[in-house]
Amino acid sequence: MNIQLYNAIYIKNKIKLCKTLIRPVLAYDSETWVLSKCDEAILGVFERKILRAIFGPTNDNGEWRLKYNNELYTYCTRKVIQ
């Protein structure tokens, strides 16, 4: 099996786990929450932290760095928790 194909399947499974296990726990009983802009920002930061752990770093001209937010959003179909 091609290693890139294996990694793509592995990442796809991690995203499914994130959507089915982490998001529901995070958003449990969220209909009754009163969210401020600060709370929304904290939830967004947490989601991006999880996505960065799933997708890993990027090699830019021999230098490793974390993915930018717009790169994370292009890899995922759903952008933020709402």
N, C-alpha and C positions, 0 to 999 in steps of 0.2 A: 504494500500500500504506500502511496506517495505520502511523504511526511507532511507536506503542506496541506494536503487533503485531510490527513489525520488531525492536524492542529485546528483546521477550520471546523471539523465535527466536534472536537473537544470544546472549542470556544462557544459553538452553537449550543451545546448542552449546558455549559455554565450560564449562558444568558437565560435559557429556559428555567434553570434552577433559581436564578435570581428573580425572575418574573413570577414564578409559582410559589416560592418559599419566603423570600425576603420582603418583597413588596406588600403582600397581604398582611404580614405581621406588622410592618411599618405603618400601614394605612388602616389598621384595625380600628373600628369605631370612629373613623375620621369624619363621618357626617356630623358628629357632635362637637368637633374641634372648632375653636375660634383661632385661626391662624393669623399671625401678623406677618409682615414682609420678612422680618428676621427669621421667623419659624420656617417660612417657605424656603428661604435661602439656606438654612441649616439642612433641610431635607434634600435640597438640590446638591449640596456639598457631599452629603452622605452617599447619594446615588452615584455621583461622579467618582467618588473614592472606590466604590464597589466596581464600577466599570473599568477604572484604571487597573485594578487588581486582576480583572478578567483579561483585558487586552494586553497588558504589559507595556514596557517601554518601546520607544521608537529609536532606530539608529539613524541619525542625521549626519551624514558625512563623517562617519567614524566616531561620533559622539552620541552617547545614549541620553535620552531625555524622556520625561513623561509626556503623554499625549495631551494635546490641547483640547478644550471643551468641544470645539466644532469638529475635531477628529473623532471624538467619542460619539457625538451625535450622528455622524455619518455612518458609523459602524452599527448603530442601533436604530431601530425603526421608531421607537417611542422615546421622546426627548426628556421629559421631566415628570416627576410624580405630581399628580393633581387630584 
